[in-house]
Amino acid sequence: MGMVMIGRRLSADEFEAVRKDPTTAETLLHSDVDDELDLDKAWHGIHFLLTGSAWEIGAGAGAAILGGDEVGGDNGYGPARLVAPLTVRSIAADLETLEVETLRARYDPESLTAADIYPTVWDEGDEAFDGYLAPYYTQLRDFYRTAARNDQAVLLAIT
């Protein structure tokens, strides 16, 4: 199946529950609710387009994928990450300024390949951006927009 990124928006009560007992993160991540995000394997490519780096975490939109504080146990590729509501608002505001066309201008298949960005589909050229990264980026932006509007925290994990 590979490394896929999932996320969930958290209410204030859920946020506090995870802060008090990090083991609740796994249960919340895998509960069936409408507050979910599934970036499939596009997460790493999107992170690279947001930060210019394979693993460094930036401010604002640069924290959308790998930001937050580690909580709970290993989900297969490390622990979940908890993003507090204040940080969610900062990420959402920054994502609002980044249109898909801005990311398209940053998209360079050779750079993604050279940086060993997962998954290794960059030889598909523009189709990898148009048919894969762009739709998932739009979902990510919408997810954070909704979380910020509702003053929610975010829980993310690579599974």
Residue frames as a rotation matrix with the C-alpha (Angstrom) as fourth column:
MET 1
0.566 0.824 0.000 0.00
0.824 -0.566 0.000 0.00
0.000 0.000 -1.000 0.00
GLY 2
-0.208 -0.743 0.637 2.85
0.648 -0.592 -0.479 2.42
0.732 0.313 0.604 0.68
MET 3
-0.717 -0.138 -0.683 3.10
0.637 -0.530 -0.560 5.54
-0.284 -0.837 0.468 2.81
VAL 4
-0.133 0.746 0.652 -0.18
0.598 -0.465 0.653 7.42
0.790 0.477 -0.384 2.80
MET 5
-0.985 -0.169 0.024 -1.07
0.094 -0.650 -0.754 10.48
0.143 -0.741 0.657 4.82
ILE 6
-0.013 0.996 -0.088 -4.31
0.726 0.070 0.684 10.75
0.688 -0.055 -0.724 6.70
GLY 7
-0.953 -0.233 0.192 -5.61
0.050 -0.750 -0.660 13.53
0.298 -0.619 0.726 8.86
ARG 8
-0.034 0.956 -0.291 -8.57
0.875 0.169 0.454 14.48
0.484 -0.239 -0.842 10.95
ARG 9
-0.345 0.062 0.937 -9.95
-0.270 -0.962 -0.036 17.74
0.899 -0.265 0.348 12.24
LEU 10
-0.501 0.090 -0.861 -10.43
0.753 0.536 -0.381 17.71
0.427 -0.839 -0.336 16.01
SER 11
0.579 0.713 0.396 -12.97
0.258 -0.620 0.741 19.49
0.774 -0.326 -0.543 18.16
ALA 12
0.066 -0.527 0.847 -11.73
-0.744 -0.592 -0.310 21.33
0.665 -0.610 -0.431 21.25
ASP 13
0.619 0.228 0.752 -12.69
-0.724 0.537 0.433 18.33
-0.305 -0.812 0.498 23.42
GLU 14
0.956 -0.287 0.063 -10.87
0.286 0.863 -0.416 15.88
0.065 0.416 0.907 21.13
PHE 15
0.342 -0.859 0.382 -7.81
-0.110 -0.441 -0.891 18.14
0.933 0.262 -0.245 21.07
GLU 16
0.118 -0.243 0.963 -7.71
-0.962 -0.268 0.050 18.20
0.246 -0.932 -0.265 24.87
ALA 17
0.878 0.245 0.412 -8.25
-0.356 0.908 0.221 14.43
-0.320 -0.341 0.884 25.01
VAL 18
0.755 -0.655 -0.028 -5.21
0.383 0.475 -0.792 13.83
0.532 0.587 0.610 22.80
ARG 19
0.091 -0.741 0.665 -3.12
-0.456 -0.625 -0.634 16.27
0.885 -0.245 -0.395 24.82
LYS 20
0.273 0.085 0.958 -4.08
-0.959 0.099 0.264 14.51
-0.073 -0.991 0.109 28.06
ASP 21
0.223 -0.138 0.965 -3.79
-0.155 0.972 0.174 10.97
-0.962 -0.188 0.195 26.68
PRO 22
-0.267 -0.433 -0.861 -1.76
-0.862 -0.291 0.414 10.70
-0.430 0.853 -0.296 23.44
THR 23
-0.890 -0.055 0.452 -2.89
0.072 0.963 0.260 7.08
-0.450 0.264 -0.853 22.97
THR 24
0.108 0.994 0.017 -6.30
0.285 -0.014 -0.958 8.42
-0.952 0.108 -0.285 21.90
ALA 25
-0.211 -0.257 -0.943 -4.69
-0.709 -0.624 0.328 9.77
-0.673 0.738 -0.051 18.71
GLU 26
-0.976 -0.213 -0.042 -4.79
-0.186 0.716 0.673 6.39
-0.113 0.664 -0.739 16.95
THR 27
-0.449 0.883 0.135 -8.46
0.717 0.447 -0.536 5.83
-0.533 -0.143 -0.834 17.78
LEU 28
0.240 0.545 -0.803 -9.40
-0.016 -0.825 -0.564 9.29
-0.971 0.148 -0.190 16.52
LEU 29
-0.508 -0.524 -0.683 -7.36
-0.676 -0.249 0.694 8.90
-0.533 0.814 -0.228 13.33
HIS 30
-0.986 0.044 -0.163 -9.11
-0.066 0.788 0.612 5.70
0.155 0.614 -0.774 12.42
SER 31
-0.421 0.906 -0.045 -12.66
0.313 0.098 -0.945 6.66
-0.852 -0.411 -0.325 13.39
ASP 32
-0.550 0.310 0.776 -15.19
0.827 0.073 0.557 7.01
0.116 0.948 -0.297 10.60
VAL 33
0.113 0.535 -0.837 -16.15
0.520 -0.750 -0.410 10.70
-0.847 -0.389 -0.363 10.46
ASP 34
0.760 0.259 0.595 -16.60
0.648 -0.357 -0.672 13.44
0.039 0.897 -0.440 7.89
ASP 35
0.888 -0.426 -0.172 -13.62
-0.341 -0.862 0.375 15.41
-0.308 -0.274 -0.911 9.25
GLU 36
0.447 -0.724 0.526 -11.03
0.402 0.688 0.605 13.29
-0.799 -0.059 0.598 7.47
LEU 37
0.500 -0.440 -0.746 -8.23
-0.821 -0.515 -0.247 14.01
-0.275 0.736 -0.619 5.04
ASP 38
0.514 -0.416 0.750 -6.61
0.357 0.899 0.254 11.39
-0.780 0.137 0.611 2.82
LEU 39
0.442 -0.447 -0.777 -3.68
-0.726 -0.687 -0.018 12.66
-0.526 0.573 -0.629 0.76
ASP 40
0.993 -0.115 0.003 -2.77
0.100 0.850 -0.518 9.18
0.057 0.514 0.856 -0.44
LYS 41
0.310 -0.951 -0.004 0.90
0.892 0.289 0.348 9.20
-0.329 -0.111 0.938 -1.46
ALA 42
0.398 -0.093 0.913 0.80
0.598 -0.728 -0.335 12.80
0.696 0.679 -0.234 -2.74
TRP 43
0.945 0.078 -0.319 1.76
0.313 -0.502 0.806 14.19
-0.097 -0.861 -0.498 0.67
HIS 44
0.172 -0.968 -0.183 5.51
0.646 -0.029 0.763 14.17
-0.744 -0.249 0.620 0.06
GLY 45
-0.363 -0.245 0.899 5.27
0.903 -0.330 0.275 15.87
0.230 0.912 0.341 -3.34
ILE 46
0.601 0.644 0.473 2.99
0.453 -0.763 0.461 18.54
0.658 -0.063 -0.750 -1.90
HIS 47
0.785 -0.378 -0.490 5.33
0.414 -0.268 0.870 19.06
-0.460 -0.886 -0.054 1.05
PHE 48
-0.234 -0.931 0.279 8.24
0.849 -0.056 0.525 19.50
-0.473 0.360 0.804 -1.37
LEU 49
-0.170 0.226 0.959 6.31
0.758 -0.593 0.274 22.08
0.630 0.773 -0.070 -3.41
LEU 50
0.843 0.532 0.080 5.38
0.335 -0.634 0.697 23.96
0.421 -0.561 -0.713 -0.24
THR 51
0.847 -0.505 -0.163 8.86
0.033 -0.257 0.966 23.96
-0.530 -0.824 -0.202 1.33
GLY 52
0.636 -0.660 -0.401 11.43
-0.656 -0.188 -0.731 23.20
0.407 0.728 -0.552 -1.38
SER 53
-0.486 -0.781 0.392 12.72
-0.868 0.378 -0.322 20.47
0.103 -0.496 -0.862 0.91
ALA 54
-0.367 0.304 -0.879 12.14
-0.108 0.925 0.365 16.76
0.924 0.229 -0.306 1.35
TRP 55
-0.030 0.293 -0.956 11.85
0.791 0.592 0.156 16.83
0.612 -0.751 -0.250 5.14
GLU 56
-0.929 -0.323 -0.180 12.34
0.363 -0.710 -0.603 20.33
0.067 -0.626 0.777 6.58
ILE 57
0.092 0.980 -0.175 9.28
0.995 -0.084 0.050 21.92
0.035 -0.179 -0.983 8.12
GLY 58
-0.748 -0.318 0.583 8.64
0.385 -0.923 -0.010 25.56
0.541 0.217 0.813 7.41
ALA 59
-0.787 0.524 -0.327 6.33
0.033 -0.494 -0.869 28.14
-0.617 -0.694 0.371 8.90
GLY 60
-0.188 0.812 -0.552 2.78
-0.840 -0.424 -0.339 28.65
-0.509 0.400 0.762 7.67
ALA 61
0.700 0.525 -0.484 2.01
-0.713 0.558 -0.425 26.36
0.047 0.643 0.765 4.74
GLY 62
-0.125 -0.867 -0.482 5.38
-0.664 0.434 -0.609 24.67
0.737 0.244 -0.630 5.25
ALA 63
-0.827 -0.110 0.551 3.91
-0.534 0.459 -0.710 23.01
-0.175 -0.881 -0.439 8.36
ALA 64
0.050 0.977 -0.209 0.77
-0.999 0.046 -0.025 21.71
-0.015 0.210 0.978 6.64
ILE 65
0.474 0.092 -0.876 2.11
-0.423 0.896 -0.135 18.19
0.772 0.435 0.464 6.08
LEU 66
0.064 -0.599 -0.798 4.83
0.523 0.701 -0.484 17.45
0.850 -0.387 0.358 8.65
GLY 67
-0.486 -0.247 0.838 4.20
-0.397 -0.792 -0.464 20.15
0.778 -0.558 0.287 11.25
GLY 68
0.621 0.746 0.239 2.76
-0.492 0.134 0.860 19.85
0.610 -0.652 0.450 14.72
ASP 69
-0.200 -0.625 0.754 3.91
-0.979 0.166 -0.121 17.92
-0.049 -0.762 -0.645 17.77
GLU 70
-0.546 -0.059 -0.836 4.44
-0.279 0.954 0.115 14.17
0.790 0.295 -0.537 17.82
VAL 71
-0.169 0.549 0.819 1.80
-0.970 0.053 -0.236 12.31
-0.173 -0.834 0.524 19.82
GLY 72
0.748 0.589 0.305 1.07
-0.569 0.806 -0.160 8.67
-0.341 -0.054 0.939 20.51
GLY 73
0.155 -0.661 0.734 2.79
0.042 0.747 0.663 5.59
-0.987 -0.071 0.144 19.20
ASP 74
-0.781 -0.551 -0.294 4.22
-0.318 -0.055 0.947 4.68
-0.538 0.833 -0.132 15.83
ASN 75
0.329 0.940 -0.094 1.62
-0.465 0.075 -0.882 4.56
-0.822 0.334 0.461 13.05
GLY 76
0.785 -0.134 0.605 3.93
0.516 0.681 -0.519 2.72
-0.343 0.720 0.604 10.69
TYR 77
0.110 -0.746 0.656 6.07
0.756 -0.366 -0.543 5.69
0.645 0.556 0.524 9.73
GLY 78
-0.872 -0.462 0.164 6.36
0.207 -0.650 -0.732 7.49
0.444 -0.604 0.662 13.03
PRO 79
-0.553 0.675 -0.489 3.89
0.668 0.008 -0.744 8.95
-0.499 -0.738 -0.455 15.50
ALA 80
0.356 0.754 0.552 0.92
0.895 -0.445 0.029 11.12
0.268 0.484 -0.833 14.62
ARG 81
-0.822 -0.563 0.086 1.35
0.532 -0.813 -0.238 14.88
0.204 -0.149 0.968 14.67
LEU 82
0.195 0.880 -0.433 -0.97
0.963 -0.255 -0.084 17.22
-0.184 -0.400 -0.898 16.54
VAL 83
-0.695 -0.335 0.636 -1.40
0.524 -0.842 0.128 20.73
0.493 0.422 0.761 15.14
ALA 84
-0.529 0.453 -0.717 -2.92
0.646 -0.334 -0.687 23.23
-0.551 -0.827 -0.116 17.58
PRO 85
0.442 0.855 0.272 -5.76
0.843 -0.292 -0.452 25.54
-0.307 0.429 -0.849 16.47
LEU 86
0.591 -0.271 -0.760 -3.57
-0.164 -0.962 0.216 28.67
-0.790 -0.003 -0.613 16.41
THR 87
-0.547 -0.837 0.014 -1.09
-0.240 0.173 0.955 26.94
-0.802 0.519 -0.296 14.09
VAL 88
-0.281 0.554 0.783 -3.96
0.837 0.541 -0.083 25.58
-0.470 0.632 -0.616 11.99
ARG 89
0.742 0.588 -0.323 -5.13
0.398 -0.773 -0.494 29.16
-0.540 0.238 -0.807 11.42
SER 90
0.152 -0.788 -0.597 -1.62
-0.511 -0.580 0.634 30.21
-0.846 0.209 -0.491 10.35
ILE 91
-0.716 -0.385 0.582 -1.30
0.198 0.687 0.699 27.27
-0.669 0.616 -0.416 7.96
ALA 92
0.094 0.861 0.499 -4.77
0.883 0.159 -0.441 27.88
-0.459 0.482 -0.746 6.50
ALA 93
0.708 0.152 -0.690 -4.07
-0.015 -0.973 -0.230 31.58
-0.706 0.173 -0.686 5.94
ASP 94
-0.273 -0.898 -0.344 -0.83
-0.538 -0.154 0.829 30.78
-0.797 0.412 -0.441 4.14
LEU 95
-0.628 0.099 0.772 -2.42
0.512 0.800 0.314 28.05
-0.587 0.592 -0.553 2.03
GLU 96
0.479 0.875 -0.070 -5.09
0.572 -0.371 -0.732 30.54
-0.666 0.311 -0.678 0.94
THR 97
0.461 -0.368 -0.807 -2.37
-0.524 -0.848 0.087 32.62
-0.716 0.383 -0.584 -0.70
LEU 98
-0.644 -0.762 0.062 -0.96
-0.458 0.449 0.767 29.65
-0.612 0.466 -0.639 -2.63
GLU 99
0.452 0.802 -0.390 -3.01
-0.789 0.156 -0.594 28.91
-0.415 0.576 0.704 -5.71
VAL 100
0.672 -0.143 0.726 -2.57
0.280 0.957 -0.071 25.68
-0.685 0.251 0.684 -7.63
GLU 101
0.888 -0.326 0.324 -0.87
0.249 -0.250 -0.936 27.69
0.385 0.912 -0.141 -10.39
THR 102
0.530 -0.728 0.435 1.77
-0.838 -0.527 0.138 28.86
0.129 -0.437 -0.890 -7.90
LEU 103
0.277 -0.399 0.874 2.58
-0.385 0.788 0.481 25.25
-0.880 -0.470 0.065 -7.08
ARG 104
0.854 0.051 0.517 2.55
0.423 0.510 -0.749 24.36
-0.302 0.859 0.414 -10.78
ALA 105
0.796 -0.588 0.144 5.25
-0.363 -0.653 -0.665 26.98
0.485 0.476 -0.733 -11.33
ARG 106
0.177 -0.731 0.659 7.34
-0.951 0.046 0.306 25.29
-0.254 -0.681 -0.687 -8.63
TYR 107
0.706 0.207 0.677 6.77
-0.166 0.978 -0.127 21.83
-0.688 -0.023 0.725 -10.07
ASP 108
0.172 -0.718 -0.674 9.90
-0.971 -0.010 -0.238 20.38
0.164 0.695 -0.700 -11.66
PRO 109
0.940 0.303 -0.158 9.83
-0.284 0.950 0.131 16.58
0.190 -0.078 0.979 -12.09
GLU 110
0.289 -0.913 -0.287 13.62
0.211 0.353 -0.912 16.41
0.934 0.203 0.294 -12.22
SER 111
-0.407 -0.411 0.816 13.94
-0.632 -0.518 -0.577 18.22
0.659 -0.750 -0.049 -8.89
LEU 112
0.464 0.653 0.598 11.43
-0.886 0.360 0.294 15.91
-0.023 -0.666 0.745 -7.22
THR 113
0.890 -0.197 -0.411 13.25
0.058 0.944 -0.326 12.88
0.452 0.266 0.852 -8.58
ALA 114
-0.043 -0.992 0.115 16.66
0.028 -0.116 -0.993 14.23
0.999 -0.040 0.033 -7.51
ALA 115
-0.381 -0.034 0.924 15.34
-0.839 -0.408 -0.361 14.91
0.389 -0.912 0.127 -4.01
ASP 116
-0.885 0.059 -0.462 13.95
0.116 0.989 -0.096 11.34
0.451 -0.138 -0.882 -3.83
ILE 117
-0.612 0.750 0.251 10.41
-0.758 -0.465 -0.457 12.58
-0.226 -0.470 0.853 -3.25
TYR 118
-0.880 0.358 0.314 7.89
0.318 0.932 -0.173 9.81
-0.354 -0.052 -0.934 -2.66
PRO 119
0.511 -0.104 0.853 6.22
0.213 0.977 -0.009 8.30
-0.833 0.186 0.522 -4.65
THR 120
-0.527 -0.826 -0.198 8.47
-0.048 -0.204 0.978 7.96
-0.848 0.525 0.068 -7.66
VAL 121
0.213 0.708 0.674 5.93
0.806 0.262 -0.530 8.96
-0.552 0.656 -0.515 -10.33
TRP 122
0.263 -0.089 -0.961 7.60
-0.076 -0.995 0.071 12.16
-0.962 0.054 -0.268 -11.46
ASP 123
-0.823 -0.546 0.155 8.64
0.072 0.170 0.983 10.65
-0.564 0.820 -0.101 -14.79
GLU 124
-0.135 0.867 0.480 4.96
0.957 0.240 -0.164 11.03
-0.257 0.438 -0.862 -15.75
GLY 125
-0.789 -0.327 0.521 5.65
0.504 -0.828 0.244 14.76
0.352 0.455 0.818 -16.14
ASP 126
-0.784 0.492 0.378 2.73
-0.511 -0.858 0.056 17.18
0.352 -0.150 0.924 -16.09
GLU 127
0.085 0.854 -0.513 0.20
-0.183 0.519 0.835 14.38
0.979 0.023 0.200 -15.53
ALA 128
-0.290 -0.257 -0.922 1.76
0.800 0.464 -0.381 13.70
0.526 -0.848 0.071 -12.12
PHE 129
-0.987 -0.031 -0.156 1.00
0.112 -0.832 -0.543 17.32
-0.113 -0.554 0.825 -11.19
ASP 130
-0.630 0.774 -0.066 -2.36
-0.689 -0.517 0.507 17.82
0.359 0.365 0.859 -12.90
GLY 131
0.138 0.755 -0.641 -3.89
-0.352 0.643 0.681 14.46
0.926 0.131 0.354 -12.13
TYR 132
0.146 -0.171 -0.974 -2.29
0.709 0.705 -0.017 13.78
0.690 -0.688 0.224 -8.77
LEU 133
-0.680 -0.533 -0.504 -0.71
0.729 -0.415 -0.545 16.63
0.082 -0.738 0.670 -6.83
ALA 134
-0.858 0.327 0.397 -3.11
-0.223 -0.932 0.284 19.44
0.463 0.155 0.873 -7.77
PRO 135
0.135 0.982 -0.134 -6.34
-0.160 0.155 0.975 17.69
0.978 -0.110 0.178 -6.68
TYR 136
0.246 -0.092 -0.965 -4.80
0.846 0.507 0.167 16.55
0.474 -0.857 0.203 -3.41
TYR 137
-0.844 -0.534 -0.050 -3.42
0.502 -0.755 -0.422 20.02
0.188 -0.381 0.905 -2.75
THR 138
-0.475 0.758 0.447 -6.91
-0.376 -0.634 0.676 21.45
0.795 0.153 0.586 -3.20
GLN 139
0.442 0.620 -0.648 -8.22
0.303 0.577 0.758 18.93
0.844 -0.532 0.067 -0.65
LEU 140
-0.256 -0.644 -0.721 -5.46
0.935 0.026 -0.354 19.90
0.247 -0.765 0.595 1.78
ARG 141
-0.928 -0.096 0.361 -6.26
0.072 -0.994 -0.080 23.60
0.366 -0.048 0.929 1.44
ASP 142
-0.064 0.988 0.137 -10.00
-0.356 -0.151 0.922 22.97
0.932 0.011 0.362 1.91
PHE 143
0.292 0.090 -0.952 -9.31
0.663 0.698 0.269 20.75
0.689 -0.710 0.144 4.94
TYR 144
-0.609 -0.602 -0.516 -7.26
0.791 -0.419 -0.445 23.46
0.052 -0.679 0.732 6.68
ARG 145
-0.759 0.406 0.508 -9.71
-0.193 -0.887 0.420 26.20
0.621 0.221 0.752 5.66
THR 146
0.279 0.931 -0.236 -12.56
-0.062 0.263 0.963 24.32
0.958 -0.254 0.131 7.33
ALA 147
0.134 -0.305 -0.943 -10.48
0.904 0.428 -0.010 23.52
0.407 -0.851 0.333 10.42
ALA 148
-0.863 -0.505 -0.003 -9.46
0.473 -0.806 -0.355 27.18
0.177 -0.308 0.935 10.81
ARG 149
-0.474 0.769 0.430 -13.01
-0.328 -0.607 0.724 28.44
0.817 0.203 0.539 10.32
ASN 150
0.567 0.745 -0.352 -14.21
-0.027 0.443 0.896 26.05
0.823 -0.499 0.272 13.07
ASP 151
0.243 -0.589 0.771 -11.26
-0.917 -0.398 -0.016 26.74
0.316 -0.703 -0.637 15.41
GLN 152
0.989 0.137 0.062 -10.23
-0.148 0.962 0.228 23.08
-0.028 -0.235 0.972 15.24
ALA 153
0.002 -0.975 0.221 -6.94
-0.669 0.163 0.725 21.31
-0.743 -0.149 -0.652 15.78
VAL 154
0.610 0.094 -0.787 -5.60
-0.717 0.487 -0.498 18.83
0.336 0.868 0.365 13.23
LEU 155
0.259 -0.506 0.823 -4.20
-0.426 0.705 0.567 15.35
-0.867 -0.497 -0.033 13.73
LEU 156
0.553 -0.176 -0.814 -1.98
-0.815 0.090 -0.573 13.96
0.174 0.980 -0.094 10.94
ALA 157
0.210 -0.555 0.805 -0.25
-0.372 0.716 0.591 10.62
-0.904 -0.424 -0.056 10.39
ILE 158
-0.064 -0.294 -0.954 1.64
-0.963 0.270 -0.019 8.75
0.263 0.917 -0.301 7.72
THR 159
0.275 0.271 0.923 0.50
-0.598 0.799 -0.057 5.16
-0.753 -0.536 0.382 7.74
